[in-house]
Amino acid sequence: MEAGILLRSPNPCPWNPKLQLSRLHPIFPRLLRASSSNSEGIYRGPKPKRDWVADWVSNNDDTVRSLPIYVGGASLLAVLFNRSISGISPVADASSSQSRADLLTLALAVTNILTGLVWLSIRPKTISVVNPEGVKCQRMYAHLPDFAITELLWVWESLSDVTCCRSLVIVYDSSCILQIGSAAESSTNSGEAISVDANKLMKGSLYQGILKSGAQSYLANLSLYPGKSELPFLPSNMQAVILQPLGDEGIAIIGGDTVRGFTASDQAWITLIGEKLDSTLAKYVRKEFPLALQDQL
C-alpha cells in the first residue's frame, strides 16, 4: 500500500496529480552489450580457474567435519593394535621409548576426535532473505527538476534490481527528498509509513559519525548495532544498512533484506552513486531555498 505524508510547513506544497512516472524516461542505459570484431563471438581471453578442492569441501560439508573423528579413531585403534602384538607390557613404562611414542600418539588421536566433535557442533548460521515487515512507501520532493527526479528513480531501480536493497532514504540539505521502498508502519495511522524526521536524524550519532568521517559506513548486521534506534522509519526486521554520505550536505540510507548482503563491489558502486547524487542535487538545492516539503508521487 502506498503511503504519503506532508511535513509541517507554513507553505504546504500542493500535490500535482499530473506528475507521472511514465514521462520520466531514464537517461542511463540499464544494459550494455559489448561488441567484438570477432564475427564468431568466441571468447579468447584467459579462462577462470576452478578450485576443485574448495568445491568438493563445499559439497561434502558433513563428511569433512567428521573426518577428524575417523582419523582419530583409526589412529587410536592402530596404537592399541600395535601395542597388543608388539609384546610390550600393557603398562606404560616411562623408560621405554615405545611407551612414550604410544602416549603421544594417543594424545594426538584424542585431540583429533575432540576436534571433529567441535566441528560437528559448530555450524555457520544459514543466511536467508527476509521479507521486510512494513508498508510500501513512495515519497519525493515535488519541486525537483525532472532530471533530478529521473536520476533519483534510476538510483532506486538500479539498487533494488542489482543488490539486496529494499529501502532507500535520501536526506539532503536538512530535508528528506526521497523515501521509497519498504518502510515501518505508523502506529497512529494504519497503513501509512513513518515519515523521516530529518532534523532528529541529523542530530543522531549515526549521521554525526558519517559527517565527521566522510566515508561510507556498512552495518552488515543491523540488529547488533545500538544505532538502529535512530532509524525508526525502516522496517523492524531490516537486516543490513549502508550509510552513504552525500558530500557535506546529506546522506543516503540504503536498507537490505539480507545479513551481509551487500558485497564489496556493491559498496564501491554505491560510493560512486553517492558522489553523482551529491553533484546533481547540489545544482538545485540552495541554502536560500531549503527543501522543507515532501510530496507523494
C-alpha positions in Angstrom: 0.0 0.0 0.0 1.4 3.4 -0.9 1.6 5.9 1.8 2.5 9.6 1.9 2.6 12.4 4.3 3.4 16.1 4.3 5.9 17.6 6.6 4.9 20.6 8.7 5.5 23.8 6.8 3.9 27.2 6.7 3.5 26.9 3.0 2.3 23.4 2.1 3.1 22.2 -1.3 0.0 21.1 -3.3 0.1 17.6 -4.8 0.4 17.6 -8.5 -1.6 14.7 -9.9 -0.2 15.3 -13.4 3.3 14.2 -12.2 3.6 10.7 -13.8 6.5 8.4 -13.6 5.9 7.3 -17.1 7.1 10.6 -18.5 10.4 10.4 -16.7 12.5 8.3 -19.1 15.7 7.1 -17.6 18.7 8.5 -19.4 21.0 5.9 -18.2 21.0 2.6 -20.1 20.2 -0.5 -18.0 22.1 -3.0 -20.1 25.3 -2.7 -22.0 26.1 -5.1 -24.8 29.7 -5.5 -25.6 30.6 -5.9 -29.3 33.7 -7.5 -30.7 35.4 -7.5 -34.0 35.4 -11.3 -33.9 32.5 -12.4 -36.0 32.3 -15.8 -34.4 31.8 -14.3 -31.0 34.4 -16.7 -29.4 36.0 -15.5 -26.2 39.8 -16.0 -26.5 40.9 -14.4 -23.2 42.1 -16.3 -20.1 39.5 -18.5 -18.5 38.9 -18.5 -14.8 40.3 -21.5 -12.9 38.1 -23.7 -10.9 39.1 -24.7 -7.4 38.1 -28.4 -7.3 39.2 -28.9 -3.7 37.0 -26.0 -2.5 34.1 -27.3 -4.5 34.4 -30.8 -3.1 34.7 -29.5 0.5 31.6 -27.3 0.0 29.6 -30.2 -1.4 30.7 -32.6 1.3 30.5 -30.4 4.4 29.3 -33.2 6.8 32.0 -35.6 5.6 34.7 -33.1 6.0 33.6 -32.1 9.5 33.5 -35.8 10.5 36.9 -36.6 9.0 39.0 -35.8 12.2 36.8 -38.3 14.2 37.6 -41.0 11.7 41.3 -40.2 11.6 41.5 -40.0 15.4 39.5 -43.3 15.9 41.7 -45.1 13.3 44.9 -43.8 15.0 43.6 -44.9 18.4 42.8 -48.4 17.2 46.2 -48.7 15.4 48.1 -47.8 18.6 46.2 -50.3 20.6 46.7 -53.0 17.9 50.4 -52.3 17.7 50.7 -52.4 21.5 49.0 -55.8 21.7 51.1 -57.5 19.0 54.5 -55.9 19.9 54.9 -57.9 23.1 55.4 -54.8 25.2 53.9 -54.8 28.6 50.4 -53.1 28.6 51.5 -50.9 31.5 53.2 -47.7 30.3 56.8 -47.5 31.2 58.4 -44.1 31.1 61.8 -45.6 30.4 60.6 -47.2 27.2 60.7 -45.1 24.0 57.9 -47.1 22.6 55.7 -46.3 25.5 56.4 -42.6 25.2 55.6 -42.7 21.5 52.4 -44.5 22.2 51.3 -42.0 24.7 52.0 -39.1 22.3 50.1 -40.9 19.6 47.1 -41.5 21.9 47.1 -37.8 22.8 47.0 -36.8 19.2 44.3 -39.3 18.4 42.1 -38.0 21.2 42.7 -34.4 20.0 41.5 -35.3 16.5 38.4 -36.9 17.9 37.6 -33.8 20.0 38.3 -31.5 17.0 35.8 -33.5 14.9 33.1 -33.2 17.7 33.7 -29.5 17.9 33.4 -29.1 14.1 30.1 -31.0 14.1 28.6 -29.0 16.9 29.6 -25.6 15.5 28.0 -24.8 12.1 27.6 -21.5 10.3 24.2 -19.9 10.5 22.3 -20.1 7.3 21.7 -16.6 5.9 18.4 -16.2 4.2 16.5 -13.4 2.6 14.0 -11.7 4.9 10.8 -10.1 3.7 10.7 -6.6 5.3 7.8 -6.0 7.6 6.1 -2.7 6.8 4.3 -0.9 4.1 5.4 0.3 0.6 6.3 4.0 0.5 7.0 6.4 -2.3 7.7 10.0 -1.2 9.6 12.6 -3.1 10.1 16.3 -3.0 7.8 17.5 -5.8 9.7 20.6 -6.9 12.9 19.0 -8.0 13.7 19.3 -11.8 12.8 16.4 -14.0 16.4 15.5 -14.5 17.0 15.2 -10.7 13.8 13.2 -10.2 14.8 10.9 -13.1 18.2 10.3 -11.6 16.7 9.5 -8.1 14.3 7.0 -9.6 17.1 5.5 -11.7 19.2 5.1 -8.5 16.3 3.3 -6.7 15.6 1.0 -9.6 19.2 0.1 -10.1 19.9 -0.6 -6.4 16.7 -2.7 -6.0 17.3 -4.7 -9.1 21.0 -5.4 -8.7 21.6 -5.5 -4.9 19.6 -6.6 -1.9 18.3 -3.0 -1.4 14.7 -2.9 -0.3 14.5 0.6 1.2 16.1 3.9 0.2 16.0 7.2 2.1 17.9 10.3 1.0 18.3 13.3 3.3 19.8 16.4 1.8 20.1 20.0 3.0 18.3 19.2 6.3 15.2 17.7 4.5 14.2 14.3 3.3 13.8 14.4 -0.5 13.2 10.7 -1.1 11.7 7.9 0.9 10.9 4.8 -1.3 10.6 1.1 -0.8 9.7 -0.7 2.4 9.1 1.5 5.4 7.9 0.9 9.0 4.2 1.3 9.5 2.9 4.2 11.6 1.3 3.2 14.9 -1.2 6.2 14.7 -2.2 6.0 11.0 -2.8 2.4 9.9 -1.4 1.7 6.5 0.8 4.8 6.5 4.6 4.8 6.7 6.5 6.6 9.4 7.9 9.8 7.9 11.6 10.6 8.2 12.4 13.3 10.8 15.4 14.8 9.1 16.3 17.1 12.0 16.3 14.3 14.5 18.2 12.1 12.2 20.9 14.7 11.7 21.4 15.1 15.5 21.9 11.4 16.0 25.3 9.6 16.4 25.0 7.8 13.1 24.7 10.9 11.0 27.3 12.8 13.0 29.7 9.9 12.7 29.3 9.8 8.9 29.6 13.5 8.6 32.8 13.5 10.6 34.5 10.6 8.8 33.2 11.5 5.3 33.3 7.8 4.5 30.7 5.1 3.9 29.5 3.0 6.9 28.3 -0.5 6.4 26.1 -2.0 9.2 26.3 -5.6 7.9 24.0 -7.0 10.7 21.8 -4.1 11.8 20.3 -6.0 14.8 23.7 -5.9 16.5 24.1 -2.1 16.4 22.6 0.2 19.1 22.2 2.9 16.5 19.3 1.0 15.0 17.0 3.0 17.2 17.9 6.1 15.2 16.3 4.6 12.1 12.7 4.1 13.2 11.4 4.7 9.6 13.0 1.4 8.4 11.2 -1.9 8.9 11.9 -3.5 12.2 13.4 -6.6 10.6 15.7 -4.8 8.2 18.9 -6.9 8.0 21.6 -4.6 6.8 22.1 -0.9 6.2 24.6 1.2 4.2 25.1 4.8 5.3 26.5 6.7 2.3 27.4 10.4 2.8 26.4 12.8 0.0 29.1 15.4 0.3 28.7 17.6 3.4 25.0 18.2 2.9 23.3 14.9 3.1 23.2 11.1 3.5 21.7 8.1 1.7 20.4 5.3 3.8 20.1 2.0 2.0 18.4 -0.9 3.7 18.9 -4.5 2.6 16.9 -7.7 3.3 20.0 -10.0 3.9 22.6 -10.0 6.5 25.9 -9.1 4.9 24.0 -9.0 1.6 26.0 -6.0 0.1 29.2 -7.2 -1.5 32.4 -5.2 -1.7 31.5 -4.4 -5.3 28.1 -3.1 -4.2 29.7 -0.8 -1.6 32.2 0.6 -4.1 29.4 1.2 -6.6 27.2 2.9 -4.0 30.1 5.2 -3.2 30.2 6.3 -6.8 26.4 6.8 -6.9 26.6 8.9 -3.8 29.2 11.2 -5.4 27.0 11.5 -8.5 23.9 12.3 -6.5 25.7 14.9 -4.5 26.8 16.6 -7.7 23.3 16.5 -9.1 21.4 17.7 -6.0 23.9 20.5 -5.3 22.9 22.2 -8.6 19.3 22.7 -7.4 19.4 22.8 -3.7 20.4 26.2 -2.3 20.6 27.5 1.2 18.3 30.3 0.4 15.7 27.9 -0.8 15.8 24.9 1.6 13.8 21.7 0.9 11.1 21.8 3.6 8.3 19.8 2.0 7.7 16.3 0.8 5.0 15.2 -1.7 3.7 11.8 -2.5 4.3 10.6 -6.0 
